[in-house]
Amino acid sequence: MTIAETFQRKHPGSAALYREAVSLFPDGVTHDTRRFWPFPLYVDRAEGSRKWDVDSNEIIDYVVGHGALFLGHNHPAILAATQQQLAKGTHYGASHELEVRWAAAVKELLPSIESLRFTSSGTEATHMAIRLARAFTGRDKIVRFDRHFHGWHDNVVGTAGPESTTPHSPGVPEATLSNVIVIPPNDLELLDSTLKEHRDIAAVIIEPTGGSWGTYPLANGFVQGVREVTSQNDVLMIMDEVITGFRLAPGGAQQKFGVHADITTMAKILAGGLPGGAVGGRSDVLAYIETRDDDWNENHRIAHQGTFNANPLSAAAGSTALTIVSDGELHKRADSLTRRWVQGMNALIRKHGVSGCAYGYSSKFHILLGRPCPEPIDDFEWPLHEGRREMPSAMRPDLALALKQGLINNGVDLMSTGGMLSIAHSEADIDKSLDAFEATISQMQDEGLL
Ligand SMILES: Cc1ncc(COP(=O)(O)O)c(C=O)c1O
């Protein structure tokens, strides 16, 4: 039986739900990256590093809530905190103690944050970050890097294709798009000349481990370089820590790279697996949300509402999660398991004579099959040093599909062509995942795909 046939046979319950879903949602899904052929997996419950689909298949989960679940599914402390809060009320329409505890925990972990506001998502956080930067500087343009993802609002839509530098999306006014400059990453001279050429740039926004949660990595020192170049040119630096925040280290990418951003955006781990985001940073920048006298309010102030800002359930989960992640030992364990998983995949890729590689950073990993790769540093990090500038290419769609289907058939779920680990993942999970990876690449070879 082929990989695709096995996938169909093992998931009749998912197939049936999808048949209903296609009449309800565009593409039958509620998030673009959940789109899958011939149908996506429908999950019924989850615990620790595992989830179970509606057909009772047990799956080791590397999607971990799109990166939100650094503590794994249903961590007992998160469960207790949210259950306790649930019994007390889900929304007070008022200020509450947990939002204060939650914000204090953020400030404790991220020293660049002097003041912050909670939002409901990462998209809202980057939206506000850009508005703050424009208000603070009085300038309109934003620089962002090719393939760096910052959500889906009008200011951060992607380019039409990899070669294009012009953002594009139907439904977004030309005036908005023309205020966003997209440049390739890993070129500090280009960044510097861009900032010098356009004196109306408010901020540079960056994913600090590279585009698409590190699929397209950054050269060593690039983040520090962006900090220097932005400071020299009097432009704000927005660090988008929606993925990296609290994952790379308790203090996120800023702790890892020794950099302080002017504005930081957060979500995912921030809210302990519940919906939530935040924008924080220099108090003189965040001050633009403050009310003052009439003239200020009329001419400078940014309004900020949001029904679910600092929602008590998210605050309960988030403040608990941040207390737990303040222990950097957890990060070391997740990082070392990720390294073992990536190095194990590379050993299997070599054993089977397949072209490609796995690479990672911290507790995130990516897989690229069917293309020759440069030797990853330490069999782990994509090499971008000593003048090496090749970016990983995208995997051929038929290979990406077979890889994900094959791994699901063998009890492992990826996020696109990679994933993230949680502290709930174990060595046994990695061993099982490596067996699944070997079975999948063997079958892809048998089917003539590799
Ligand atoms: C780096 C980055 N920024 C922003 C976002 C948007 O966050 P959200 O999905 O919470 O709107 C994401 C989502 O994956 C992200 O990875």
The ligand as a Tripos MOL2 file, in Angstrom:
@<TRIPOS>MOLECULE
LIG
   16    16     1     0     0
SMALL
NO_CHARGES

@<TRIPOS>ATOM
      1 C1          7.0600   35.2860   14.2040 C.3       1 LIG1
      2 C2          5.5670   35.3830   14.2170 C.ar      1 LIG1
      3 N1          4.9910   36.5940   14.3620 N.ar      1 LIG1
      4 C3          3.6560   36.7350   14.4090 C.ar      1 LIG1
      5 C4          2.8310   35.6470   14.3010 C.ar      1 LIG1
      6 C5          1.3540   35.8190   14.3580 C.3       1 LIG1
      7 O1          0.8930   35.3440   15.5830 O.3       1 LIG1
      8 P1         -0.6260   34.8590   15.7550 P.3       1 LIG1
      9 O2         -0.7560   33.5850   14.9680 O.co2     1 LIG1
     10 O3         -0.7900   34.6840   17.2360 O.co2     1 LIG1
     11 O4         -1.4830   35.9340   15.2140 O.co2     1 LIG1
     12 C6          3.3790   34.3630   14.1670 C.ar      1 LIG1
     13 C7          2.5140   33.1800   14.0660 C.2       1 LIG1
     14 O5          2.9230   32.0690   13.8380 O.2       1 LIG1
     15 C8          4.7780   34.2330   14.1020 C.ar      1 LIG1
     16 O6          5.3570   33.0340   13.9370 O.3       1 LIG1
@<TRIPOS>BOND
     1     1     2 1
     2     2     3 ar
     3     2    15 ar
     4     3     4 ar
     5     4     5 ar
     6     5     6 1
     7     5    12 ar
     8     6     7 1
     9     7     8 1
    10     8     9 2
    11     8    10 1
    12     8    11 1
    13    12    13 1
    14    12    15 ar
    15    13    14 2
    16    15    16 1
@<TRIPOS>SUBSTRUCTURE
     1 LIG1         1 GROUP 0 **** ****
